[in-house]
């Protein structure tokens, strides 16, 4: 059995289980319900150790779900592991599929949505110490929605 992570003995192996779960890793809700708007997203912290400045997490967005539309100072490196969908990065909507890599620069609006009827699962590498996300103001949201493709994405129709 793999020991839980600690400062003295980080695990050398996290055994993959069925349905994109890992042994000894807690399945958590993405965020607190009242923290920001999102729908049906789970989170697993796969690796976090104070000796490394990064944290590796796995998120899964269920069909018809979406992550929070947000931005922050820290960047993300993301790899799609399950399913297909779309991602908003800045003012561009991209189709994504298994094994695609996405870089989300600092202070860039972003959101993930699965394709209809699919789960969208992805690894996310971030700084271990992160700033808090910012949600768009009504003016910033209106500016994003000025692009018809972005508006359709945000509405879950495009």
Secondary structure, 3 states (H helix, E strand, C coil): CCCCCCCCCCCCCCCECCCCCECCCCCEECCCCCCCCCEEEEEEEEEECCCCCEEEEEEEEEEEEECCCEECCCCEEEEEEECEEEEEECCEEEEEECCCEEEECCCCCEEEEECCCCCEEEEEEEECCCCCCECCCHHHHHHHHCCHHHHHHHHCCC
